Amino acid sequence: MHLHVLMVDGDQVNDKSDNISYYSLQSIQHETGLRLIAKYCNQTDKLRWALKSIFLMQLLKQNEKVIYVDNDIYFFNNPKFLFDLLDKNSILLTPHFYDTSPNENQNWLEANFKVGLYNAGFIGASKNAVKALQWWSECCLYNIKKSYWRGLFDDQKYLDLLPVLFDDVMVLKHKGCNLAGWNYLWYKLDRKIKHEIEIEQSYPLIFIHFAETSLIHFAKPDNFFNPEYLLYIENLQTYNSTYTNKRSYFKTYTVSVYINYMKWKISRLLER
């Protein structure tokens, strides 16, 4: 398995690993890609989100199947079956698996429609996905921003339309894929009487998305996924000995989440 990395911040990499290739922005020659670079050149986050589809299309010129993952995703088991699924599917999407109950945790029910049904930290694509990826790139050129009332959420919300507009788009319902702090409670668990927890074998853990919410939850010693978190941190420190879990940042993040939740709560009260 070969890893391809697009460096959007201009950093130089001295890594000489045989299974990793690095690309600069100068390697992008796609017309829409050049327009995306021009539009978002001063906004690093938006630029790297916008170029996902472009980079996938570029790699598909030399490869039959490609899987994109965010740089905070960590694999615990073999993902080969994901590539196998691309033999019969043009695109693979992973749902957020937010809570969907209309009777409790309704804020998560509504998050499905504000943030998007699928997580853009993972997307698999085969050569048959080029038209869909081109459409996604044009959506990103149109706009990348968070605006709930307009139905926009960066590059991610556009993915909702892929299964509607294009054939052979597979929604991957394997809950061991793209497990994160927003869906780990949905992960199939067998809770024994003695409080021992055993993962259901039908959904082995494939990869965790260590986004901010995941780090907050899994850093807690009593969390079931704390061992995976500790392994992830240990491996990060292997490559960067100064890495630490930035608690002050997470406090700020938690406050912002709480403020957004209170806004939602107030709006619900005003409806009554």
C-alpha positions in Angstrom: 0.0 0.0 0.0 1.4 3.4 -1.0 0.7 6.7 0.7 0.4 9.9 -1.3 0.6 13.2 0.6 -0.3 16.6 -0.8 1.6 19.4 1.1 -0.6 22.5 0.9 1.4 24.6 3.4 4.7 24.6 1.4 6.6 22.7 4.1 9.6 20.7 3.0 9.7 17.0 4.0 12.9 15.0 4.4 11.2 11.7 4.8 12.7 9.2 2.4 10.3 6.3 3.0 9.8 4.1 0.0 6.0 3.8 0.4 5.3 7.5 0.8 5.3 10.1 -2.0 5.0 13.9 -1.4 3.5 16.4 -3.7 3.6 20.2 -3.8 0.9 22.5 -5.0 2.9 23.0 -8.2 2.1 19.4 -9.1 -1.6 20.4 -9.5 -2.4 21.0 -13.2 -6.1 20.4 -13.2 -8.0 23.6 -14.4 -10.5 23.6 -11.5 -7.6 22.8 -9.1 -5.7 25.9 -10.2 -8.8 28.0 -9.7 -9.3 26.5 -6.2 -5.6 27.3 -5.4 -6.1 30.9 -6.6 -9.3 31.3 -4.6 -8.2 29.7 -1.3 -4.4 30.3 -1.4 -4.6 32.4 1.8 -6.9 30.0 3.7 -4.9 26.8 4.4 -7.8 24.8 5.8 -10.2 25.6 3.0 -7.5 25.0 0.4 -6.7 21.4 1.7 -10.5 20.6 1.9 -11.1 22.0 -1.6 -8.2 20.0 -3.2 -9.4 16.5 -1.9 -11.3 15.8 -5.1 -8.6 17.3 -7.3 -5.9 15.2 -5.7 -8.0 12.0 -6.0 -8.6 12.6 -9.7 -4.9 13.2 -10.2 -4.0 9.9 -8.5 -6.7 8.0 -10.3 -4.8 8.7 -13.6 -2.1 6.2 -12.4 -4.2 4.1 -10.0 -7.4 2.0 -10.3 -8.5 2.8 -6.8 -7.6 5.4 -4.2 -8.7 6.1 -0.7 -8.5 9.6 0.9 -8.1 9.9 4.7 -7.5 12.9 6.9 -4.2 13.1 8.6 -5.8 12.4 12.0 -7.0 9.0 11.1 -5.3 5.9 12.5 -5.7 2.3 11.3 -5.9 -0.5 13.8 -6.7 -3.3 11.3 -6.2 -4.1 7.7 -8.3 -1.9 5.3 -7.8 -4.0 2.3 -11.5 -4.9 2.1 -12.2 -1.2 1.5 -10.2 -1.3 -1.7 -12.0 -4.5 -2.6 -15.3 -2.7 -2.3 -14.2 -0.3 -5.0 -14.1 -3.1 -7.5 -17.9 -2.8 -7.7 -18.5 0.7 -6.4 -17.2 4.1 -7.7 -17.3 5.9 -4.4 -17.3 4.9 -0.7 -18.8 7.2 1.9 -18.9 6.8 5.7 -21.9 8.2 7.7 -21.3 10.3 10.8 -23.7 7.9 12.6 -24.9 10.8 14.8 -27.8 10.0 17.1 -31.1 9.9 15.1 -33.7 9.7 17.9 -36.5 12.3 17.6 -37.3 11.8 21.3 -33.9 12.4 22.9 -30.7 14.1 22.0 -32.5 15.9 19.3 -29.6 18.3 18.8 -27.7 15.3 17.3 -30.7 14.4 15.1 -30.6 18.0 13.7 -26.8 17.9 13.3 -27.2 15.3 10.6 -28.9 18.0 8.5 -26.6 20.9 9.5 -23.1 19.2 9.3 -23.9 16.5 6.7 -24.8 12.9 6.6 -21.2 11.8 5.6 -17.8 12.6 7.1 -15.4 14.1 4.6 -12.4 12.7 6.5 -12.7 9.5 4.5 -13.7 8.9 0.9 -12.8 6.0 -1.4 -12.9 6.4 -5.2 -12.3 4.3 -8.3 -11.7 5.4 -11.9 -15.5 5.5 -12.4 -15.8 8.3 -9.8 -14.1 11.0 -11.9 -17.4 12.7 -12.9 -18.6 12.8 -9.3 -15.2 14.1 -8.1 -15.3 16.8 -10.8 -18.8 17.9 -9.6 -17.5 18.0 -6.0 -14.6 20.1 -7.0 -16.9 22.6 -8.7 -19.1 22.7 -5.6 -16.0 23.6 -3.5 -15.1 26.3 -6.1 -18.6 27.7 -5.6 -18.2 28.0 -1.8 -16.6 26.5 1.2 -18.0 27.9 4.4 -20.0 27.0 7.5 -23.5 28.5 7.0 -26.3 26.3 8.5 -29.1 28.5 7.2 -27.7 28.2 3.6 -27.2 24.4 3.9 -23.4 24.7 3.7 -20.7 23.0 5.8 -17.3 23.4 4.2 -16.6 20.7 1.6 -18.6 18.1 3.5 -22.3 18.9 3.1 -22.0 18.5 -0.7 -21.4 14.8 -0.2 -25.1 14.3 0.8 -26.0 14.6 -2.9 -23.5 12.1 -4.3 -25.7 8.9 -3.8 -28.6 10.9 -5.5 -26.7 12.2 -8.5 -24.3 9.3 -9.3 -24.5 5.5 -9.6 -22.5 3.0 -7.6 -22.0 5.2 -4.6 -21.8 2.9 -1.5 -22.7 4.1 2.0 -20.3 2.1 4.2 -22.3 1.1 7.2 -19.4 -0.8 8.9 -19.4 0.9 12.3 -15.7 0.0 12.8 -14.8 2.5 10.0 -14.4 6.2 10.9 -15.2 5.6 14.5 -15.0 8.9 16.4 -16.0 10.8 19.5 -19.4 11.6 17.9 -20.4 8.0 17.2 -18.5 5.7 19.5 -21.6 5.0 21.6 -23.3 3.6 18.6 -20.4 1.1 18.1 -21.6 -2.5 18.5 -20.6 -3.5 22.0 -21.4 -6.6 24.1 -21.6 -5.4 27.7 -21.1 -8.3 30.1 -22.5 -8.5 33.6 -19.0 -8.0 35.1 -18.7 -4.7 33.1 -16.2 -6.3 30.7 -16.7 -5.0 27.2 -16.2 -7.0 24.1 -16.4 -5.6 20.6 -18.9 -7.5 18.4 -16.9 -9.5 15.9 -19.1 -8.5 13.0 -17.7 -4.9 13.2 -14.0 -5.1 14.0 -12.3 -1.8 14.7 -10.7 -0.7 11.4 -9.9 3.0 11.9 -10.5 5.8 14.4 -10.8 9.5 13.3 -8.9 11.3 16.1 -10.6 14.7 15.6 -11.0 17.1 18.5 -14.1 15.4 19.8 -12.5 12.0 19.7 -9.4 13.2 21.6 -11.6 14.8 24.3 -13.6 11.6 24.9 -10.9 8.9 24.4 -8.3 10.7 26.5 -10.5 9.9 29.6 -8.9 6.9 31.4 -12.3 5.2 31.9 -13.3 5.4 28.2 -13.4 2.1 26.4 -11.2 3.5 23.6 -8.5 5.0 25.9 -6.1 2.2 25.0 -6.4 3.0 21.3 -6.0 6.7 22.2 -2.8 6.0 24.1 -1.4 3.9 21.2 -2.2 6.8 18.8 -0.4 9.4 21.1 2.6 7.0 21.5 3.0 6.8 17.8 2.6 10.5 17.3 5.4 11.0 19.8 7.6 8.6 17.9 7.7 11.1 15.1 7.3 14.2 17.1 8.6 13.9 20.7 7.2 17.3 21.7 3.6 16.4 20.8 1.2 16.7 23.7 -2.6 16.7 23.9 -3.4 20.4 24.0 -5.8 20.6 27.0 -6.2 24.4 26.8 -7.3 24.1 23.2 -9.8 21.5 24.1 -11.3 23.6 26.8 -11.8 26.4 24.3 -13.3 23.9 21.9 -15.6 22.5 24.6 -16.8 26.0 25.4 -17.7 26.7 21.8 -19.6 23.4 21.5 -21.5 24.3 24.7 -22.4 27.8 23.4 -23.7 26.3 20.1 -25.7 23.8 22.1 -27.2 26.6 24.3 -28.2 28.5 21.1 -30.0 25.4 19.9 -31.6 25.0 23.3 -32.9 28.6 23.4 -34.3 28.3 19.9 -36.2 25.2 21.0 -37.6 27.0 24.0 -38.7 29.9 21.8 -40.7 27.5 19.6 -43.0 26.6 22.5 
